Amino acid sequence: MSETNGGTSPATPEGQPVLPKLQILGQFVRDMSFENIAAQKQLKSTAQPDIQVQVALDARKRETDDQYDVIMKLKIESKTKEDTPQAIFLMELEYGGIFKVENVTNEQLHPFLLIECPRMLFPFVRRIVSDVTRDGGYPPLNLDTIDFLALYRQQLAQRAAAAPKADA
């Protein structure tokens, strides 16, 4: 049984800090699409493609205690690097995980869910993207590692910038 140490972090009765506990209970593809636009339009380009990756994260509490859904949404667009770029392919993926999180304070829970949980999901997402692009007829796309801490900070800054505009 743990108790709160001054409201800042969980501690045992002996005063030793209790470490956060994270467990993946399940993972799933919630939605995925891959549009091979170049093949449909019979485009042929040997130029190096311009690939844009957009990432969004979402987390919500489940009905069961200490359980949360974390969803990573990726939108990957590949276009030719020409004066008038043409779409090569478009991939959209929503990948989720069900996590059990214990010994994390309410103040730390939001960043924990949107930084640590996506870090655990990312290797699986990278593999799916690689396999789907390869099976779509292209060289496998190996996503660069995503800095989820920087992404979290960026989302906080965007919300803070949007808040004064909403008040006006």
Secondary structure as UniProt FT lines:
FT   STRAND          3..5
FT   TURN            6..8
FT   STRAND          9..11
FT   TURN            13..14
FT   STRAND          21..35
FT   HELIX           37..40
FT   TURN            41..42
FT   STRAND          50..61
FT   TURN            65..66
FT   STRAND          67..79
FT   STRAND          87..102
FT   HELIX           106..111
FT   HELIX           112..116
FT   HELIX           117..135
FT   TURN            136..137
FT   HELIX           148..167
//
